[in-house]
Amino acid sequence: MEIFLFNRIDGKSLSLFPITNLMTKKFFFFLPAIFIHLSMLAQSSDATTIKKISDEIMSNSGAYENLRFLTKNIGPRLSGSANAQKAVEATARMLREAGADTVYLQPCMVPYWVRGAKETGYIKLANGTKYNLKLTALGNAVGSGSKGVQSTVIEVSSMQELHNLGEKNIKGKIVFFNIPMNPTYVRTFRAYGESGIGRRIGPAQAAKYGAIAVMVRSLASNIDEYPHTGATQYNDSFPKIPAVAISTKDAEWLSMQLKKNMQLSAFFKTNCQMLPDALSYNVVGEIRGSTNPEQILTTGGHLDSWDICEGAHDDGAGCVQSIEILRAIRALGIQPKRTIRAVMFMNEENGGRGGKAYLQNAKDKKEQHIFALESDAGGFTPRGFGLDMSEEKRNKMISWKPLFLEYGVYDIAAGGGGSDIAPLKELGTALAGLMPDSQRYFDLHHAASDTFEEVSKRELNLGAVNMAALIWLVSEYGL
Amino acid sequence: MEIFLFNRIDGKSLSLFPITNLMTKKFFFFLPAIFIHLSMLAQSSDATTIKKISDEIMSNSGAYENLRFLTKNIGPRLSGSANAQKAVEATARMLREAGADTVYLQPCMVPYWVRGAKETGYIKLANGTKYNLKLTALGNAVGSGSKGVQSTVIEVSSMQELHNLGEKNIKGKIVFFNIPMNPTYVRTFRAYGESGIGRRIGPAQAAKYGAIAVMVRSLASNIDEYPHTGATQYNDSFPKIPAVAISTKDAEWLSMQLKKNMQLSAFFKTNCQMLPDALSYNVVGEIRGSTNPEQILTTGGHLDSWDICEGAHDDGAGCVQSIEILRAIRALGIQPKRTIRAVMFMNEENGGRGGKAYLQNAKDKKEQHIFALESDAGGFTPRGFGLDMSEEKRNKMISWKPLFLEYGVYDIAAGGGGSDIAPLKELGTALAGLMPDSQRYFDLHHAASDTFEEVSKRELNLGAVNMAALIWLVSEYGL
């Protein structure tokens, strides 16, 4: 792209100019036109304030450098780990530096699952050669024991297929759940929801029929060599059997091999275990409201990440965006009417204890939580907010849509939230979730590929802009 | 993100469920709800056809592998180069494989600019040490000669500042245009347009005041070590002086050094030159219309790229998306009423000769070009189409907007096009440009960082889906 430029605001044309037609030497300049339109845009004071918030964040945000620290200086931070504690201390510092007038920790006991020594596994081919698998134990899973597990592999492409095969075909075997994410769903979360059944309850269901272990195809939208972890949930009525995810590339390969030879055997050894619960914390920073301080607005992300990845998109992004909201408000000297809280929730990935502790604290202190916003779908370019609240409140929020268009958010509608804020529903809190573009999320979700380098600074900041605008509007007008 | 899923179509809620609350063992499944909504979506036959196109492209697209070939097997393909010729042959093959019923080459003479041996340059600090610069000659620039250029550096932050300094301050010096892209513009093309003045006409203007050479800050929205090239345009009234871009990191550093010491000198040596025009080609593949074959719809991108990069986003993406439109139509057995042409334009980057040749061919053959669509803003997730056509035609296209929402396009409005299709305006052709999200484009535009790895397969394909839908609607209903 060289010659043409698109310059538009709010879906209306500003102009289309050949900035320079290199061959004909015509030059058109157009700054006055842009400034006239900008002043029209800023006709309402709300739009003016939001523009100031956007300019502040796009110019001076600390979110990207904070994310660099969380991912590169600290790294993986699974609940209960030393790194999780470092992340607690680091974000408390970031919140103080952002200008929060109060920063404190909310203690909560969290599951402490550890992966242990390096996991290994392979497929034994008919000719005796071993094909090493790229695998990772599923979160919260039991280990295989020191001898590992070995048996014939049986592939299923749905839970129904597992039920149809039943005990006579499954007993003593390793079940391979090969359920690809449906590529035709434009919103990738939908494919994740459907295909995720294998990882979420596959081990419990396979155990019901006597399987000795489970391998699941990674929940990934691309084909590559990274295994993607994520929590599985056992059923107390059945044995807890070891379970791993294998990379999508290996899953494609294995499925092809099984079409040639249904008697292939697999081996894997995992060393994970669940230790006793550990003490950890939510990290809370707030700016007290000027006229209605008792009314609390929460904006948050979760601080824990899986142990095999830096947790940049999941969910370092949501944490640093929430901190950035406080920083921008302070930097601009805005006095919010209601209290704004940035919360780093602990233990979203394998327990949800932070969200529950946050609710319990709110109940104990009889706090009034009018709104909560979560960013936990990646630090990608924003497209919308998903709302979980009464129709009346939803309509009020939807009426603000024109204020967001300039910043990439056009889709404000029912359907959304976040798992850390979900417990607040009990208090009648209106909930919302930032919906970034979802095309790239499941390429890296819960895998070693979820790194700082995969986050675009501008996309991350633009998410924070829209979150800050929404939080500011609620702080100004209530719901 | 683990527990919550967003499942929405067309901005309306499908549902919000805790897919699995890992702690309480509640599971909610919801497939029936999704299928009911899908069938509602597909109530109109246009929506049904577009859904088929989308499913076909998201499942079976050849765009990503074609892009891999263009970028990894061929690589940089500046007009006139051997690689550009390879790209001509490769895309002709791809068009045949996609099922075009006619594939042909349109000859055109193109500028043949070559960079020559490796460029070098440095800043000499007061203590005599040399700081090596990451630099690249601007496209179409003259070389420095074998001795290079060396002089005192004078920094300007705008063209006005250059004019204010005038000959007495500039003569004999190296002008450093340090005009950062404005980070507050959400649409990054606007910042590119404004800040690009230094690269586009800086060398010509500085020469007017007697400068011996120019260094420009790379037109990049991030701070990193990649220099970004791009065409500059001399003015025949003034000497042609050598010109390079330096990385944004070096620009920041240099500006800081100059604040401490205004007498710093710079040296650089470039070996580029413009050779005589070379023969090259546009590559055209078409599917002949069934009822109105004389009416031609063009969809295209440009095949040339700068010599220092793979040209994945700029503009391999637009080429492979255009080819994919033909492939998907063939795969689905759709008979378009009007003729659909995928065109790989040559020489967009430093001459625009392909676009002009395409117009000339159209005139020579008295072709009827009713619509042309260009994708030349990167293979990122799509957000809109910019239109350049009569109000009546524009309104017709805008009325189709609801058909695109599901696929991420919500912004269909005046203001857009593309430089390769712009010449068709002379024929009254309605023009449109795909507008992908622009947050990441200028991190890598015209730099070595514009690689295949930076393209998301799903984002690339989703762009093709929206392009194919628009092309199909025009082929069905005209304009």
Interface residues (C-beta under 8 A of the other chain):
Chain A: M1 E2 I3 F4 L5 F6 N7 R8 I9 G11 K12 S13 L14 S15 L16 F17 P18 I19 T20 N21 L22 M23 K25 F27 F30 L31 I34 S54 D55 M58 S59 N140 P183 T184 V186 R187 T188 F189 R190 Y192 G193 E194 G196 I197 R200 I201 S221 N222 G230 A231 Q233 N235 D314 D315 E348 E349 N350 G351 G352 K356 D376 A377 G378 T381 R383 G384 G386 D388 E406 Y407 G408 Y410 D411 A413 A414 G415 G416 G417 G418 S419 A422 G433 M435 D437 S438 Q439 R440 Y441 D443 H445 S456 K457 R458 E459 L462
Chain B: M1 E2 I3 F4 L5 F6 N7 R8 I9 G11 K12 S13 L14 S15 L16 P18 I19 T20 N21 L22 M23 K25 F27 F29 F30 L31 I34 S54 D55 M58 S59 N140 P183 T184 V186 R187 T188 F189 R190 Y192 G193 E194 G196 R200 I201 S221 N222 G230 A231 Q233 N235 D314 D315 E348 E349 N350 G351 G352 K356 D376 A377 G378 T381 R383 G384 G386 D388 E406 Y407 G408 Y410 D411 A413 A414 G415 G416 G417 G418 S419 A422 G433 M435 D437 S438 Q439 R440 Y441 D443 H445 S456 K457 R458 E459 L462
